[in-house]
Structures are given as C-alpha cells and as structure tokens.
C-alpha cells in the first residue's frame, strides 16, 4: 500500500502525518506544512474536537517489545486525562526512565498520546517544544468542557 503524507494546523504548528490509508507510520510537528491528505480523525483532533484516535493503527504498537507495551499502555489514557511516567511503567512492567525514552522515540504522537504522560512533579518533556504539550493538554481539557461528555 502506498504511503501518503500531508499536514494540518495545530495552533502555530503543523502536524505532518505519514500513513497508508490504514496505518499511521509517522507523525511530526513542524513550523511549515506539507500538501496532502491527513486522516479525518487527526484533522478533527487538531481542530479541538474530542475524538478517540485509538481507532487509527500505529506502527508503534506492533510486536511485543518493551516499547510497544509502553505505547499500548499510553494509548489507553483517556482524552483529557494524564498518567505519570511511573504509572505507565507499572502498567508496562518497566521503569519510568524507559517510559521517558519510549516517549522521546514515539513515532506516532497523537495516535500514541505521549503528551498525556506527565512527571510526578510537573509536566515532563516533549519534543520538539514543551509548548506543544501544553497546547495539547489545554486543548483536550477545553474540548471535554465544550462537549460535556466523553470522546466520540
């Protein structure tokens, strides 16, 4: 299946998505956009709608590796909620440092919502900019208030 690429806006950023119509292979944040198609759910999410991106497949959860177990645990964090690195580590049978490493290497942020993983004493990190994590968390909180219900 041919891989497609495109981007959509997220505040001052663009979300670049590389996918094949079924599986998301890579998502990156950039300051410039690229022409092309983006999955409808990703466009809706970036527009602030409380959607469930778990219906999109991610290459990150394939197989049975420590990282894929971590990514599956992170994928279960509900829209608008957070979990700590330690909580995810316990769920995946590892340690918080490995969870942090997995989040830094996450090939499909948003589909694997690493922005929902926070430090026990603060927000934690995010690449390429912590402002994106802050934006995503605030957007989800606002989206839940607007919808008055759980994600669709």
N, C-alpha and C positions, 0 to 999 in steps of 0.2 A: 504494500500500500504506500502511495506517495506521501511524503511529509509536506505539510503546508505550514506557512508562517504568516503571522500578522500581529498587529498590536492594537490595544485600546488604551484610553486615558484612565489614569488613576490620580486625580489631583494634578499636581505638576509633573507627574511621572507618566511614562508609558509602560505597559505590561506587554512584553514580547512573548508570544506563545508559539511553540513549535509542536505540531500534532499531526496525526494521520487520519483524522476523522473519527477515531475510536480511542486512541491512547495519546495522552499528553507526554511528550518526550522532554520538554524543557520549557521553563518559564523564567524570564529575567526581567529586571526593572532597568529602564534606561531613560535618558533625558530626551531622546528623539524616537519617533515612531517608525514603523515599517508597514508598508502596504500589505494587505492580505486579510484572509479570514481568521476570526477568533471564535472559539466555541461560544454559543449563545449564553451559557451559564456563566462563563468568565466575564463576558460583557455586562451581564446583569449584576454580577457581584461587584465589578468595578464601578458600576453606577450607583452602588449603595443598597441594592436590593438583597434581602436576607435569603439567599439561595444555598442549597446544600450541594457543594462541589464534589461530594463523595461519589456521585454517580459518574463522574469522569474517571477514567482509568489513568493511572500514573505508572510510568516505568519504575518508579522508586519502590513500589510495594511488591514487585515481582520477586520471587525466590524466597528463601528462608535464611537471611543473613541478619546479623545484629542490627544493621541499619534498616533493613526492610521491616523488621519487627518494631523498631522505634517509629518508623514512618506510619505503620498501621495504627500504632497507639495514638500518635499525634492526630491522625485523620479522624479519630473518634471524639476529639474535643469539640463540643458543640459551638455553633456560630454564636459569637458574642461572649463566650466564656474563655477562660485561660486555665492552664495547668502549669505547674512548676517543672523544671528540669528533673528534680528529684522524683516527683510523682510519675512522670513519663518513664524514668529509669526503673522504678519499681514495677511498672506495668510491663516493661520490655525485658526485665531481668538483667539489667546492666547498671552502670553508674552514671551520675549526672554529667560528668565530663564527656562521656561517649555520646550522650544525647546532644550536648552542645556541638560536638564535632559533626554529628549527623545533620543537625540543623544548618550548620555552615555549608554543608555539601549537598543540601536538599536540591535536587534537580527541578522540582516542580512546586515551588512555593505557591500558595493559594490552594492548590489541589491537596497538597500536604501542608496544612496551615501552620507553618513554623512560627508565624507571628503570634500565635496563641500560646506559645511556650515562653514562660517568663521565669526570671530568677526568683528565689525565695524572698529576696530583699529588694526587688526592683524589677525593671522591665527586661533586663538582659540585652543581648546584642541582636543585630540584624544587618545583613549586607544587601545593598550597598550603602544604606543610610538608616540610622535608627528612626529618622523622621517617617519613613515608610511604615515601620512597625507601629508607631504612634498613630499615624493616619488610619491604618487598617483597624486597629483596636477601637479607635473612636468612631469610625465609620460603622463597624458592626454594632457597637452599643447604640448608636443613633438609629440604625436600621431596625433593630429589635424594638426600640421605643416607638418608631413610626408604624411598624407592622402590628405591634401589640400582641404578637404571637410568635411561635417557633418558626424557623425557616421552612420554606416550601420544598 
